[in-house]
Amino acid sequence: MGQPKATIILSPSLCRAARGLLDWTQTDLAERSGVSRSTIRDYEGSRHEAHRATEAQLRLAFEQGGIAFIQVSDETIGICAGTAER
């Protein structure tokens, strides 16, 4: 039985792309999200997956910076930039 697989919204590549749209370094994201830079580095480098709470912190920082996460298809998530607070 088990639980249904959780939908992953933030992938390592989307994390890098969102930082690029906002012109943020990993350090910038760490400061805005409260997630350590080494965790961000390892996540973006696909060295490990992010815990749900970590993903939520990163997403919130991006959303507060002006990034919108959009569902492009059933399994594809994209991003777009609105009015970002850089």
N, CA, C and O atoms as a GROMACS GRO file, in nm:
protein
  344
    1MET      N    1   0.083  -0.118   0.000
    1MET     CA    2   0.000   0.000   0.000
    1MET      C    3   0.087   0.124   0.000
    1MET      O    4   0.116   0.173  -0.109
    2GLY      N    5   0.130   0.177   0.109
    2GLY     CA    6   0.219   0.292   0.111
    2GLY      C    7   0.149   0.421   0.072
    2GLY      O    8   0.030   0.422   0.038
    3GLN      N    9   0.223   0.526   0.077
    3GLN     CA   10   0.170   0.657   0.044
    3GLN      C   11   0.198   0.688  -0.102
    3GLN      O   12   0.294   0.637  -0.160
    4PRO      N   13   0.114   0.772  -0.162
    4PRO     CA   14   0.141   0.810  -0.301
    4PRO      C   15   0.270   0.891  -0.309
    4PRO      O   16   0.308   0.961  -0.215
    5LYS      N   17   0.334   0.880  -0.422
    5LYS     CA   18   0.459   0.953  -0.443
    5LYS      C   19   0.432   1.103  -0.443
    5LYS      O   20   0.342   1.151  -0.513
    6ALA      N   21   0.510   1.176  -0.364
    6ALA     CA   22   0.494   1.321  -0.356
    6ALA      C   23   0.539   1.387  -0.487
    6ALA      O   24   0.637   1.345  -0.548
    7THR      N   25   0.467   1.488  -0.527
    7THR     CA   26   0.506   1.564  -0.646
    7THR      C   27   0.623   1.653  -0.612
    7THR      O   28   0.616   1.733  -0.519
    8ILE      N   29   0.729   1.640  -0.686
    8ILE     CA   30   0.847   1.725  -0.667
    8ILE      C   31   0.831   1.844  -0.759
    8ILE      O   32   0.821   1.830  -0.881
    9ILE      N   33   0.830   1.961  -0.700
    9ILE     CA   34   0.813   2.082  -0.780
    9ILE      C   35   0.949   2.142  -0.813
    9ILE      O   36   0.971   2.186  -0.926
   10LEU      N   37   1.037   2.144  -0.717
   10LEU     CA   38   1.168   2.206  -0.738
   10LEU      C   39   1.272   2.098  -0.766
   10LEU      O   40   1.299   2.014  -0.680
   11SER      N   41   1.328   2.100  -0.885
   11SER     CA   42   1.435   2.008  -0.920
   11SER      C   43   1.568   2.084  -0.913
   11SER      O   44   1.568   2.207  -0.907
   12PRO      N   45   1.680   2.012  -0.912
   12PRO     CA   46   1.809   2.082  -0.913
   12PRO      C   47   1.823   2.180  -1.031
   12PRO      O   48   1.874   2.290  -1.014
   13SER      N   49   1.776   2.140  -1.149
   13SER     CA   50   1.790   2.229  -1.265
   13SER      C   51   1.697   2.350  -1.254
   13SER      O   52   1.735   2.460  -1.294
   14LEU      N   53   1.576   2.332  -1.199
   14LEU     CA   54   1.488   2.447  -1.178
   14LEU      C   55   1.544   2.541  -1.072
   14LEU      O   56   1.527   2.663  -1.081
   15CYS      N   57   1.610   2.485  -0.972
   15CYS     CA   58   1.674   2.567  -0.869
   15CYS      C   59   1.781   2.656  -0.932
   15CYS      O   60   1.786   2.776  -0.906
   16ARG      N   61   1.865   2.597  -1.014
   16ARG     CA   62   1.969   2.676  -1.083
   16ARG      C   63   1.907   2.780  -1.175
   16ARG      O   64   1.953   2.894  -1.181
   17ALA      N   65   1.801   2.740  -1.248
   17ALA     CA   66   1.736   2.832  -1.341
   17ALA      C   67   1.672   2.949  -1.267
   17ALA      O   68   1.682   3.064  -1.311
   18ALA      N   69   1.606   2.921  -1.157
   18ALA     CA   70   1.543   3.028  -1.079
   18ALA      C   71   1.648   3.124  -1.025
   18ALA      O   72   1.628   3.246  -1.026
   19ARG      N   73   1.759   3.070  -0.977
   19ARG     CA   74   1.868   3.158  -0.931
   19ARG      C   75   1.918   3.244  -1.045
   19ARG      O   76   1.946   3.363  -1.026
   20GLY      N   77   1.928   3.186  -1.163
   20GLY     CA   78   1.974   3.260  -1.280
   20GLY      C   79   1.880   3.373  -1.318
   20GLY      O   80   1.923   3.484  -1.350
   21LEU      N   81   1.749   3.345  -1.315
   21LEU     CA   82   1.651   3.449  -1.347
   21LEU      C   83   1.658   3.565  -1.248
   21LEU      O   84   1.638   3.681  -1.284
   22LEU      N   85   1.686   3.532  -1.123
   22LEU     CA   86   1.694   3.636  -1.019
   22LEU      C   87   1.834   3.694  -1.005
   22LEU      O   88   1.855   3.790  -0.931
   23ASP      N   89   1.930   3.637  -1.078
   23ASP     CA   90   2.071   3.678  -1.067
   23ASP      C   91   2.121   3.662  -0.923
   23ASP      O   92   2.191   3.748  -0.870
   24TRP      N   93   2.083   3.548  -0.861
   24TRP     CA   94   2.125   3.516  -0.724
   24TRP      C   95   2.238   3.414  -0.727
   24TRP      O   96   2.238   3.323  -0.810
   25THR      N   97   2.331   3.429  -0.638
   25THR     CA   98   2.433   3.327  -0.615
   25THR      C   99   2.374   3.223  -0.519
   25THR      O  100   2.266   3.243  -0.463
   26GLN      N  101   2.446   3.115  -0.500
   26GLN     CA  102   2.404   3.017  -0.400
   26GLN      C  103   2.402   3.081  -0.261
   26GLN      O  104   2.317   3.049  -0.178
   27THR      N  105   2.495   3.171  -0.236
   27THR     CA  106   2.499   3.241  -0.108
   27THR      C  107   2.377   3.330  -0.091
   27THR      O  108   2.319   3.335   0.017
   28ASP      N  109   2.337   3.399  -0.197
   28ASP     CA  110   2.215   3.481  -0.192
   28ASP      C  111   2.094   3.394  -0.155
   28ASP      O  112   2.016   3.430  -0.067
   29LEU      N  113   2.080   3.280  -0.222
   29LEU     CA  114   1.968   3.191  -0.195
   29LEU      C  115   1.975   3.139  -0.052
   29LEU      O  116   1.872   3.129   0.016
   30ALA      N  117   2.093   3.105  -0.006
   30ALA     CA  118   2.109   3.055   0.132
   30ALA      C  119   2.062   3.160   0.233
   30ALA      O  120   1.991   3.128   0.328
   31GLU      N  121   2.102   3.285   0.212
   31GLU     CA  122   2.062   3.391   0.304
   31GLU      C  123   1.912   3.414   0.302
   31GLU      O  124   1.852   3.439   0.406
   32ARG      N  125   1.850   3.407   0.184
   32ARG     CA  126   1.707   3.435   0.172
   32ARG      C  127   1.619   3.318   0.217
   32ARG      O  128   1.505   3.338   0.258
   33SER      N  129   1.673   3.197   0.210
   33SER     CA  130   1.594   3.077   0.240
   33SER      C  131   1.619   3.018   0.378
   33SER      O  132   1.535   2.947   0.431
   34GLY      N  133   1.735   3.048   0.435
   34GLY     CA  134   1.771   2.985   0.561
   34GLY      C  135   1.826   2.844   0.544
   34GLY      O  136   1.839   2.770   0.642
   35VAL      N  137   1.857   2.807   0.421
   35VAL     CA  138   1.916   2.677   0.389
   35VAL      C  139   2.066   2.699   0.368
   35VAL      O  140   2.104   2.797   0.304
   36SER      N  141   2.150   2.610   0.420
   36SER     CA  142   2.294   2.632   0.409
   36SER      C  143   2.339   2.627   0.263
   36SER      O  144   2.280   2.557   0.181
   37ARG      N  145   2.444   2.703   0.233
   37ARG     CA  146   2.497   2.706   0.097
   37ARG      C  147   2.545   2.568   0.056
   37ARG      O  148   2.530   2.529  -0.060
   38SER      N  149   2.603   2.493   0.148
   38SER     CA  150   2.653   2.359   0.113
   38SER      C  151   2.538   2.266   0.077
   38SER      O  152   2.552   2.181  -0.011
   39THR      N  153   2.424   2.279   0.143
   39THR     CA  154   2.307   2.199   0.108
   39THR      C  155   2.257   2.236  -0.031
   39THR      O  156   2.223   2.149  -0.111
   40ILE      N  157   2.254   2.366  -0.061
   40ILE     CA  158   2.212   2.412  -0.194
   40ILE      C  159   2.310   2.360  -0.300
   40ILE      O  160   2.268   2.311  -0.405
   41ARG      N  161   2.439   2.372  -0.273
   41ARG     CA  162   2.541   2.324  -0.367
   41ARG      C  163   2.524   2.175  -0.395
   41ARG      O  164   2.525   2.132  -0.510
   42ASP      N  165   2.507   2.096  -0.289
   42ASP     CA  166   2.492   1.952  -0.306
   42ASP      C  167   2.362   1.917  -0.378
   42ASP      O  168   2.359   1.824  -0.460
   43TYR      N  169   2.255   1.989  -0.349
   43TYR     CA  170   2.127   1.964  -0.415
   43TYR      C  171   2.136   1.999  -0.564
   43TYR      O  172   2.096   1.919  -0.649
   44GLU      N  173   2.188   2.116  -0.594
   44GLU     CA  174   2.199   2.156  -0.735
   44GLU      C  175   2.294   2.066  -0.812
   44GLU      O  176   2.279   2.049  -0.932
   45GLY      N  177   2.391   2.009  -0.744
   45GLY     CA  178   2.485   1.917  -0.808
   45GLY      C  179   2.434   1.774  -0.810
   45GLY      O  180   2.508   1.683  -0.849
   46SER      N  181   2.309   1.754  -0.769
   46SER     CA  182   2.245   1.621  -0.765
   46SER      C  183   2.320   1.522  -0.677
   46SER      O  184   2.318   1.402  -0.703
   47ARG      N  185   2.386   1.574  -0.573
   47ARG     CA  186   2.454   1.485  -0.480
   47ARG      C  187   2.356   1.422  -0.381
   47ARG      O  188   2.382   1.314  -0.328
   48HIS      N  189   2.242   1.490  -0.357
   48HIS     CA  190   2.135   1.434  -0.275
   48HIS      C  191   2.005   1.508  -0.304
   48HIS      O  192   2.005   1.617  -0.360
   49GLU      N  193   1.895   1.445  -0.265
   49GLU     CA  194   1.764   1.509  -0.282
   49GLU      C  195   1.739   1.602  -0.165
   49GLU      O  196   1.800   1.588  -0.058
   50ALA      N  197   1.650   1.696  -0.185
   50ALA     CA  198   1.614   1.789  -0.077
   50ALA      C  199   1.498   1.730   0.003
   50ALA      O  200   1.408   1.668  -0.053
   51HIS      N  201   1.502   1.749   0.134
   51HIS     CA  202   1.388   1.713   0.218
   51HIS      C  203   1.272   1.804   0.181
   51HIS      O  204   1.293   1.913   0.127
   52ARG      N  205   1.151   1.761   0.209
   52ARG     CA  206   1.033   1.842   0.176
   52ARG      C  207   1.039   1.980   0.240
   52ARG      O  208   1.003   2.080   0.178
   53ALA      N  209   1.085   1.987   0.366
   53ALA     CA  210   1.093   2.116   0.435
   53ALA      C  211   1.197   2.206   0.367
   53ALA      O  212   1.176   2.327   0.356
   54THR      N  213   1.308   2.149   0.324
   54THR     CA  214   1.412   2.227   0.256
   54THR      C  215   1.360   2.279   0.123
   54THR      O  216   1.380   2.395   0.088
   55GLU      N  217   1.291   2.191   0.048
   55GLU     CA  218   1.233   2.234  -0.079
   55GLU      C  219   1.134   2.348  -0.056
   55GLU      O  220   1.131   2.444  -0.134
   56ALA      N  221   1.055   2.339   0.049
   56ALA     CA  222   0.957   2.444   0.079
   56ALA      C  223   1.027   2.577   0.110
   56ALA      O  224   0.981   2.682   0.067
   57GLN      N  225   1.136   2.572   0.185
   57GLN     CA  226   1.211   2.694   0.216
   57GLN      C  227   1.268   2.758   0.090
   57GLN      O  228   1.261   2.879   0.072
   58LEU      N  229   1.324   2.676   0.003
   58LEU     CA  230   1.381   2.727  -0.122
   58LEU      C  231   1.272   2.786  -0.211
   58LEU      O  232   1.288   2.895  -0.265
   59ARG      N  233   1.161   2.714  -0.225
   59ARG     CA  234   1.050   2.764  -0.307
   59ARG      C  235   0.996   2.895  -0.254
   59ARG      O  236   0.969   2.987  -0.332
   60LEU      N  237   0.980   2.906  -0.122
   60LEU     CA  238   0.929   3.029  -0.064
   60LEU      C  239   1.022   3.146  -0.094
   60LEU      O  240   0.976   3.255  -0.128
   61ALA      N  241   1.152   3.124  -0.080
   61ALA     CA  242   1.248   3.230  -0.110
   61ALA      C  243   1.237   3.274  -0.256
   61ALA      O  244   1.238   3.393  -0.286
   62PHE      N  245   1.226   3.176  -0.346
   62PHE     CA  246   1.211   3.210  -0.488
   62PHE      C  247   1.081   3.285  -0.513
   62PHE      O  248   1.080   3.385  -0.586
   63GLU      N  249   0.971   3.238  -0.454
   63GLU     CA  250   0.843   3.304  -0.474
   63GLU      C  251   0.845   3.447  -0.419
   63GLU      O  252   0.788   3.538  -0.480
   64GLN      N  253   0.909   3.466  -0.306
   64GLN     CA  254   0.920   3.601  -0.251
   64GLN      C  255   1.009   3.689  -0.338
   64GLN      O  256   0.996   3.811  -0.337
   65GLY      N  257   1.100   3.627  -0.412
   65GLY     CA  258   1.185   3.700  -0.504
   65GLY      C  259   1.118   3.730  -0.638
   65GLY      O  260   1.172   3.804  -0.719
   66GLY      N  261   1.000   3.672  -0.661
   66GLY     CA  262   0.927   3.700  -0.783
   66GLY      C  263   0.915   3.585  -0.881
   66GLY      O  264   0.865   3.604  -0.992
   67ILE      N  265   0.959   3.467  -0.843
   67ILE     CA  266   0.950   3.351  -0.932
   67ILE      C  267   0.815   3.283  -0.913
   67ILE      O  268   0.769   3.266  -0.800
   68ALA      N  269   0.752   3.245  -1.023
   68ALA     CA  270   0.628   3.169  -1.018
   68ALA      C  271   0.656   3.030  -1.074
   68ALA      O  272   0.720   3.016  -1.178
   69PHE      N  273   0.608   2.928  -1.005
   69PHE     CA  274   0.619   2.790  -1.050
   69PHE      C  275   0.489   2.757  -1.121
   69PHE      O  276   0.381   2.773  -1.064
   70ILE      N  277   0.499   2.710  -1.245
   70ILE     CA  278   0.380   2.681  -1.324
   70ILE      C  279   0.384   2.537  -1.374
   70ILE      O  280   0.491   2.484  -1.406
   71GLN      N  281   0.268   2.474  -1.378
   71GLN     CA  282   0.259   2.338  -1.430
   71GLN      C  283   0.240   2.346  -1.580
   71GLN      O  284   0.139   2.396  -1.629
   72VAL      N  285   0.340   2.295  -1.654
   72VAL     CA  286   0.338   2.302  -1.799
   72VAL      C  287   0.260   2.184  -1.857
   72VAL      O  288   0.187   2.199  -1.955
   73SER      N  289   0.276   2.067  -1.797
   73SER     CA  290   0.202   1.948  -1.836
   73SER      C  291   0.182   1.865  -1.710
   73SER      O  292   0.216   1.909  -1.600
   74ASP      N  293   0.127   1.745  -1.725
   74ASP     CA  294   0.100   1.662  -1.609
   74ASP      C  295   0.221   1.640  -1.519
   74ASP      O  296   0.208   1.634  -1.397
   75GLU      N  297   0.339   1.629  -1.577
   75GLU     CA  298   0.458   1.599  -1.499
   75GLU      C  299   0.568   1.703  -1.513
   75GLU      O  300   0.679   1.682  -1.463
   76THR      N  301   0.541   1.812  -1.580
   76THR     CA  302   0.646   1.912  -1.604
   76THR      C  303   0.612   2.043  -1.535
   76THR      O  304   0.502   2.097  -1.551
   77ILE      N  305   0.708   2.092  -1.457
   77ILE     CA  306   0.695   2.219  -1.388
   77ILE      C  307   0.794   2.316  -1.452
   77ILE      O  308   0.908   2.281  -1.479
   78GLY      N  309   0.749   2.438  -1.474
   78GLY     CA  310   0.834   2.543  -1.529
   78GLY      C  311   0.836   2.663  -1.434
   78GLY      O  312   0.766   2.664  -1.333
   79ILE      N  313   0.914   2.761  -1.469
   79ILE     CA  314   0.921   2.883  -1.388
   79ILE      C  315   0.910   3.005  -1.478
   79ILE      O  316   0.943   3.000  -1.596
   80CYS      N  317   0.863   3.113  -1.421
   80CYS     CA  318   0.865   3.240  -1.490
   80CYS      C  319   0.889   3.349  -1.386
   80CYS      O  320   0.861   3.331  -1.268
   81ALA      N  321   0.941   3.460  -1.431
   81ALA     CA  322   0.973   3.569  -1.340
   81ALA      C  323   0.869   3.679  -1.354
   81ALA      O  324   0.831   3.718  -1.465
   82GLY      N  325   0.824   3.727  -1.240
   82GLY     CA  326   0.733   3.840  -1.238
   82GLY      C  327   0.810   3.962  -1.192
   82GLY      O  328   0.915   3.995  -1.249
   83THR      N  329   0.761   4.028  -1.092
   83THR     CA  330   0.830   4.144  -1.036
   83THR      C  331   0.920   4.096  -0.923
   83THR      O  332   0.876   4.081  -0.809
   84ALA      N  333   1.042   4.072  -0.955
   84ALA     CA  334   1.136   4.018  -0.858
   84ALA      C  335   1.194   4.127  -0.769
   84ALA      O  336   1.222   4.239  -0.814
   85GLU      N  337   1.211   4.092  -0.642
   85GLU     CA  338   1.279   4.180  -0.548
   85GLU      C  339   1.425   4.136  -0.544
   85GLU      O  340   1.459   4.040  -0.476
   86ARG      N  341   1.507   4.204  -0.616
   86ARG     CA  342   1.647   4.162  -0.624
   86ARG      C  343   1.721   4.236  -0.520
   86ARG      O  344   1.842   4.219  -0.506
   0.00000   0.00000   0.00000
